[in-house]
C-alpha cells in the first residue's frame, strides 16, 4: 500500500532551491502589564470591651449562644451572586484570550479538530457532482497546467506520486490545502493533520488552514509527499525553516518549476505552492484566491462543505475536482467510483485529460 512518510523538522535546513528567503516580519507587540488586585488587611484581634461570655464573679456563667441559621432566601441570593461572578470571569477570560490571539505574531500549529477533519474528508459525492468546475469568478480561478509526454512521477520508490512543496506562512498554500486535503481523501486516508493559519502580515493575513508537517496519507492508488519549507514563526530572515526536499524532490522542482512548463515563471524561482500531480498536471501559485476564506474559522469553512451553493465550498470543491481529475489520469482511472463521477468527468473534460 502506497503512503506518505513524515518529513523531519529541525535545524540544518537550507533555503528553497534558487529562491531568496522571505522578507523579515516584524515581531509581535509587547505584552500588556498585568494589573494586580489589592486587598485590605483584616485584624485578627478580638474586640476589647464589656460583654462576652466571661462569667461574672460569684455568678453563673452564661451559655454561649449557638450559631444562627442562614435563611433560605439569603442562600439563594448568594448562589445567584456566585453564578454572576463566574459568568463575568469567563467573559473576561475569553475577551483577553481573543485579544491575545489577535495580537499574536503567528498562529501556532495544533492538532486539527476531529469534526473539522470529518467535514473535509467526507464531503458528499453529490456536492462534488453539483459543483463540478463551477468555481466563482470572485475566486479568480486558475486551472492546473496539463503536461504531456512526461514519464509517471515516482517518489520514494512508488508510482504514481503526487508532490506538494509549500510553506505554512503562505496564504496561497493555505487556500490550496483545503482542496488538496478534500481531493486526496477520495483516494485514501489522512492521519495526524494539524491546523494553523498563514502569516499575520502577508497578503490575505491569518488564513486558517491545515499543515502537512506531521500528516500521513495512506492510499492503495498513489503516494503523496509533502514538504513544508517554512513555518509561520517570524525570524530575522523571514520565517523559521522547517523541512527540506530530498535530492529526488529537488530534481522535480528544478525541472518542472521552470518557464519550460509554467508560463510566466522566472528561472530559479519557485512559486508557493508548487504541486506536481503524477507529472500529469502542475499547480503553481494556487488555484483560487485565499481572499475567499477571509475572516472564516476552521469550523466556518469545513461546516459549509456540504452546501454546493456556498461560494467558499464551490472554490474548494471545484478545485478538488480538478485535482481529482489529474490524480485519476495518473492512476489509470482508479477508483472508478471517484474517477467516473460527473464532477470529476467535468474537470477531466475542462482540462482535456481524456
C-alpha positions in Angstrom: 0.0 0.0 0.0 1.4 3.3 -1.0 1.6 6.0 1.6 3.2 9.3 2.6 6.0 9.3 5.1 6.6 12.0 7.7 9.2 14.7 6.9 11.5 15.5 9.7 11.8 19.0 11.2 14.8 20.6 12.7 17.9 22.5 12.2 20.3 22.4 9.3 17.8 23.4 6.7 18.7 25.4 3.6 16.5 27.9 1.8 14.3 26.7 -1.0 16.2 26.0 -4.2 17.1 29.1 -6.2 15.0 31.4 -4.2 15.6 34.0 -1.6 14.2 33.9 1.9 11.1 35.9 2.5 11.4 39.4 3.9 11.6 39.7 7.7 8.4 40.1 9.6 8.1 42.5 12.4 7.7 40.9 15.9 4.6 40.8 18.0 3.8 43.8 20.1 4.9 43.7 23.8 2.5 42.2 26.3 0.3 44.5 28.4 1.3 44.9 32.1 -0.8 42.7 34.3 -2.9 44.5 36.9 -2.5 43.5 40.5 -5.5 43.0 42.8 -5.3 44.9 46.1 -6.9 43.8 49.5 -7.1 45.4 52.9 -5.5 43.6 55.8 -8.0 42.3 58.3 -7.0 42.4 62.0 -7.1 39.1 63.9 -7.5 40.6 67.4 -10.7 40.3 69.4 -12.6 43.5 70.3 -11.9 44.9 73.7 -14.9 45.9 75.9 -17.8 44.7 78.0 -19.9 41.7 77.3 -18.9 38.4 76.0 -19.2 35.1 77.8 -16.8 35.6 80.7 -18.5 34.5 84.0 -19.4 37.3 86.4 -17.7 37.0 89.8 -19.9 35.0 92.0 -22.5 34.4 89.4 -23.5 31.7 87.0 -21.8 31.5 83.6 -24.0 32.5 80.7 -24.3 29.8 78.0 -22.7 30.6 74.6 -25.4 31.2 72.0 -25.4 28.8 69.1 -24.8 29.9 65.5 -27.8 31.5 63.8 -29.1 29.6 60.8 -28.9 31.4 57.5 -32.3 32.0 55.8 -33.2 30.2 52.6 -33.6 33.5 50.8 -30.1 34.6 51.7 -28.6 31.3 50.5 -30.5 31.6 47.2 -29.3 35.2 46.6 -25.7 34.1 47.5 -25.9 31.3 44.9 -27.1 33.8 42.3 -24.3 36.2 43.1 -21.8 33.4 42.7 -23.1 32.4 39.3 -22.9 36.0 38.2 -19.3 36.3 39.3 -18.4 33.1 37.5 -20.0 34.4 34.2 -18.2 37.7 34.4 -14.9 36.0 35.0 -15.4 33.7 32.0 -16.3 36.6 29.7 -13.2 38.5 30.8 -11.0 35.4 30.2 -12.5 34.9 26.7 -12.1 38.5 25.8 -8.5 38.5 27.0 -7.8 35.3 25.1 -9.3 36.7 21.9 -7.3 39.9 22.1 -4.1 37.9 22.8 -4.7 35.7 19.7 -5.4 38.7 17.5 -2.2 40.4 18.6 0.0 37.3 18.3 2.9 37.3 15.8 1.8 34.0 14.4 -0.8 31.2 14.8 0.7 28.1 16.4 0.4 24.7 14.8 -2.1 22.4 16.7 -3.9 19.1 16.1 -6.9 19.5 13.8 -10.3 19.0 15.5 -11.9 15.7 14.6 -15.1 17.5 13.5 -13.1 19.6 11.0 -11.3 16.7 9.6 -14.5 14.7 9.2 -16.3 17.6 7.4 -13.4 18.0 4.9 -12.8 14.3 4.3 -16.4 13.2 4.0 -17.9 15.7 1.5 -20.9 14.1 -0.1 -20.4 12.8 -3.7 -23.5 14.8 -4.6 -21.7 18.0 -3.7 -18.7 17.2 -5.9 -21.1 16.5 -8.8 -23.2 19.5 -8.2 -20.3 21.9 -8.1 -18.3 20.3 -10.9 -15.9 23.0 -12.1 -18.1 26.0 -11.2 -15.5 28.0 -9.2 -16.9 31.5 -8.6 -15.4 34.3 -10.7 -14.7 36.2 -7.4 -12.2 33.4 -6.5 -10.1 34.3 -9.6 -9.8 30.6 -10.6 -6.6 29.4 -12.1 -6.7 25.9 -13.7 -3.9 23.3 -13.3 -1.3 23.2 -16.0 -1.6 20.0 -18.0 1.6 18.3 -19.0 2.1 16.0 -22.0 4.5 13.2 -22.9 6.1 13.1 -19.4 7.1 9.9 -17.5 5.0 9.0 -14.5 6.2 10.6 -11.3 8.0 8.3 -8.9 8.9 9.3 -5.4 10.1 7.1 -2.5 10.1 4.2 -4.9 6.4 4.5 -5.6 4.5 5.3 -8.8 2.4 7.3 -9.3 3.2 10.0 -6.8 1.9 13.5 -6.0 4.3 16.1 -4.7 3.4 19.3 -2.7 6.0 22.0 -1.9 4.9 25.0 0.1 5.2 26.8 3.4 3.0 27.3 6.4 3.2 31.1 6.2 2.0 31.1 2.6 -1.6 32.3 2.1 -2.0 30.6 -1.3 -0.8 27.3 0.2 -3.4 27.9 2.9 -6.2 28.0 0.4 -4.9 25.1 -1.7 -4.5 22.7 1.3 -8.3 22.7 1.8 -8.9 21.5 -1.7 -5.9 19.1 -1.6 -7.0 17.6 1.7 -10.5 17.0 0.3 -9.4 15.6 -3.0 -6.9 13.2 -1.6 -9.4 11.9 0.9 -11.3 10.4 -2.0 -8.3 8.2 -2.8 -7.0 7.3 0.7 -7.0 8.1 4.4 -5.5 11.0 6.4 -4.0 10.9 9.9 -2.1 13.5 12.1 -3.5 16.5 10.3 -2.7 19.8 12.0 -4.2 23.3 11.7 -2.6 26.7 11.7 -3.0 30.0 9.8 -0.9 31.8 7.2 1.3 34.8 8.0 -0.4 37.6 10.0 1.4 40.2 7.9 1.4 38.8 4.4 -1.4 39.4 1.9 -4.7 37.7 3.0 -3.4 37.5 6.5 -4.2 34.8 9.0 -6.0 32.5 6.5 -7.0 29.4 8.5 -5.8 26.1 7.0 -4.2 22.7 7.6 -0.5 22.0 7.9 1.1 18.9 6.4 4.3 19.0 8.6 3.2 15.8 10.5 0.4 14.5 8.3 0.4 10.9 6.9 -1.6 10.0 3.9 -2.2 6.3 3.1 -3.6 5.1 -0.2 -3.6 2.0 -2.4 -3.6 4.2 -5.5 -0.8 6.8 -5.1 1.9 8.2 -2.8 1.6 11.7 -1.5 4.8 13.5 -0.5 4.8 17.0 1.1 7.4 19.5 2.1 6.6 22.5 4.3 9.7 24.5 3.8 9.0 27.2 6.3 6.9 27.7 9.5 4.6 30.6 10.4 7.1 31.8 13.0 8.8 35.1 12.1 12.6 35.2 12.2 15.2 37.8 11.4 15.4 36.5 7.8 11.6 35.9 7.3 10.3 32.7 8.8 12.0 29.8 10.5 12.9 26.8 8.3 11.1 23.5 8.8 11.6 20.9 6.1 13.8 20.4 3.1 13.2 18.5 -0.2 15.5 15.5 -0.7 17.5 15.0 -4.0 14.7 13.4 -5.9 12.3 16.1 -4.9 14.8 18.8 -5.7 15.1 17.3 -9.2 11.3 17.6 -9.7 11.4 21.2 -8.6 14.4 22.0 -10.8 12.8 20.6 -13.9 9.1 21.4 -13.6 9.1 24.7 -11.8 10.8 26.3 -14.8 9.4 28.5 -17.5 9.5 25.5 -19.8 6.5 24.1 -18.1 5.0 27.0 -16.1 4.1 30.0 -18.3 5.3 33.3 -16.8 7.6 31.6 -14.3 11.0 33.0 -13.5 14.0 30.7 -13.9 15.5 29.8 -10.5 12.4 30.9 -8.5 9.6 28.6 -7.2 6.1 29.9 -6.5 4.4 28.6 -3.4 2.5 26.3 -3.6 4.1 24.1 -6.2 2.2 20.8 -6.8 3.1 18.1 -9.3 0.3 15.6 -9.7 1.9 12.5 -11.2 3.6 14.5 -13.9 0.1 14.8 -15.4 -0.6 18.3 -14.2 1.1 21.2 -12.2 -0.3 23.8 -9.9 1.8 26.9 -9.3 0.7 29.7 -7.0 -2.7 28.2 -6.1 -5.9 27.5 -7.9 -8.2 30.0 -6.2 -7.8 33.2 -4.2 -7.3 32.9 -0.4 -9.4 36.0 -0.1 -12.4 33.7 -0.3 -11.5 32.4 3.2 -11.0 35.8 4.8 -12.4 36.0 8.4 -13.6 32.4 8.4 -12.7 29.9 11.2 -11.8 26.3 10.5 -15.4 25.3 11.5 -16.9 28.0 9.3 -15.1 26.6 6.3 -15.5 22.9 7.0 -19.0 23.2 8.2 -20.3 24.6 4.9 -18.7 21.9 2.7 -22.0 20.1 2.4 -23.6 23.1 0.8 -22.9 23.2 -3.0 -24.4 26.8 -3.3 -21.8 28.2 -0.9 -19.2 30.2 -2.7 -16.4 29.0 -0.4 -17.5 25.4 -0.9 -17.6 26.0 -4.7 -14.0 27.3 -4.6 -12.7 24.3 -2.6 -14.7 21.6 -4.2 -14.3 22.8 -7.7 -10.5 22.9 -7.2 -10.7 19.4 -5.6 -12.4 18.1 -8.7 -9.6 19.4 -10.9 -7.0 17.8 -8.6 -9.0 14.5 -8.6 -9.2 14.5 -12.4 -5.4 14.8 -12.6 -4.9 12.1 -10.0 -7.3 9.8 -11.9 -5.3 10.3 -15.1 -2.2 9.1 -13.2 -4.0 6.1 -11.5 -5.5 4.8 -14.7 -8.9 6.0 -13.6 -9.0 4.2 -10.3 -11.0 4.1 -8.2 -13.8 4.2 -10.7 -16.4 5.4 -8.2 -14.4 8.7 -8.0 -13.0 8.9 -11.5 -16.3 8.2 -13.3 -18.3 10.6 -11.1 -19.8 13.5 -13.0 -17.9 16.2 -11.1 -14.5 14.6 -11.9 -15.6 13.9 -15.5 -16.4 17.6 -15.9 -13.0 18.5 -14.7 -11.4 15.9 -17.0 -13.1 17.4 -19.9 -12.2 21.0 -18.9 -8.5 20.1 -18.6 -8.7 17.9 -21.8 -7.2 15.0 -20.0 -9.1 12.3 -21.8 
